[in-house]
Amino acid sequence: MAQIKNIGLFTSGGDAPGMNATIRAVVRTALFYDINVTGIRRGFEGMISGDFFPMNRKTVSNIIQRGGTILKTARSEQFRTKEGRKAAYDQLKKFDIDALIAIGGDGTFRGVKAFGEEYDMPIIGLPGTIDNDLIGTDFTIGYDTAINTVMNAVDKIRDTAESHDRLFIVEVMGRDSGMIAVRTGIASGAENIIIPESKTGLTNLFERLENGRKDKTSRIVIVAEAESEEGGAFEVGRRVKERFPHYDTRVSILGHIQRGGKPTCMDRVLASRVGAAAVEALMKGCRDEMVGVIHNEIAFTPFEHAVKHNIEIDPNFLKIVEMLSL
């Protein structure tokens, strides 16, 4: 068993619902094992500037249901440099921190991987991102809440779409991944989805609008915010209006509401499981790994593999969208 005395805990990158539940699980598990926890505000930026504070049971009381992160989060260009990482290490040693737990996504893990290669400090990562795009876990913390937020928003948009016989192009987050778009498209009964993993989304949409039922009172199209040749929702909307001017076409960008809100039960349980497992992993001597859940079992993935993936979307999902939108 490794002799860990003081864990530095921080969140980094984009915020995700369930981060606070993860923070709570880490702190209370560490205290259960008589290990101190030092909170680091504003991610890598706070690590460099020494924005640290001791955490206890009271610090994490009544936060399991809150969105966002009490530790704040920020991007850090300075940490990308060796000088920045050296300044961060000096601060950690100054506060007697001998291990780190990082909650974030791909960019966070790239940062701690570089840090771990330069300095001898055990680090464990936890997957906090709404995009669900990391290898090493079936679901990331925040994803379930985000897709439920999208589904509820689209349900409300459909009320207006049906009242006015409109076609709505709804943009969801997912610049590199269509995971949010696919599941919410199915759950909200979308006419079509356009995602970065598929290069035929716009062609399929045009075909559906050309040959599909003419008596539909509403149509919903879900578009991932991908930087692709098909563009985001405004570009898709422009091309639909150009090709089908008889449709009353509107565009709705859901934006950052997808990041906020109270985490769902699924996200709170996932956060609690991996948060507790992270502390126990450090005690066992694990390092440079992300803790996730695969097939309902705790799983560990080295940082070099626990990165953003661009896998093919299950074609059965796309087929379901096509069949059920008739």
Disulfide bonds with the S-S distance in Angstrom:
none
